[in-house]
């Protein structure tokens, strides 16, 4: 489904005519040509049309993706592969299918890398992610002044593949970010951002335990700053799930950043109490609690 088709789909869902959606924004004729894919409208006009539909551009893009049969197929096949319902030939076919699409958009490229990351062990035909691939994602992220949802997803999915220096550099994007500009209507972004911050912080802690000297201190400091960013964001848009992520990494950080035995023991006590809370959440939740 193309973007103009998504607009048309939503317009019909809310029982709005072309006259009603276009009035005061563009002419009825111009709008009709836009819906048919024969005319391009400015971003400003499209934002006004989206607002008239009661949505943001990101909401429409989400619906566009939900109605994209190719993405639906890929997503479903990935779920089936994780569930063990696909044999080797099916997974190889999925890889070939996505490989043909990878240059069309960053969304398809993300799935291309995702399949390679999780299923390269299944077949020699599916290559592992390379440093060249990781460097490409890193350069794309660093080229953005505003990190959109797809780039947050890249950070969530592939933080483990970035170098220490790349993790430190990507983290700088978020340290002075004005989170007030994030609308509460953009739920996908609001959900992905804390996950991305958590991954950057927690991976920094992991890497700090594997290195020494100044780089270790830089990674520890980075984890501390990113966690402060995460909790600052939670003060604006609270989520108990993401506070769980914060506490998990914060207690780990408290343990690794100090040489004081008393403080280490306190961190261990905090973690033990935290684990008891997680066990309680898992046992009392009527559905699987992913974060717990």
ABEGO torsion letter per residue (X at the ends): XBAAAAAAAAAAAAGBBAAAAABGABBAAAAAAAAAGABBBBAAAAAAAAAAAGBBAAAAAAAAAAABAAAAAAAAAAAAAAAGABBAAAAAAAAAAAAAAAAABAAAAAAAAAAAAAAAAABAABBBBBAAAAAAAAAAAAABABBBAAAAAAAAAAAAABBAAAAAAAAAAAAABBAAABBAABAAAAAAAAAAAAAAAAAAAAAAAABBEAAAAAAAAAAAAAAAAAAAAAAABBBAAAAAAAAAAAAAAAAAABABAAAAAAAAAAAAAAAAAAAAAAAABABBBAAX
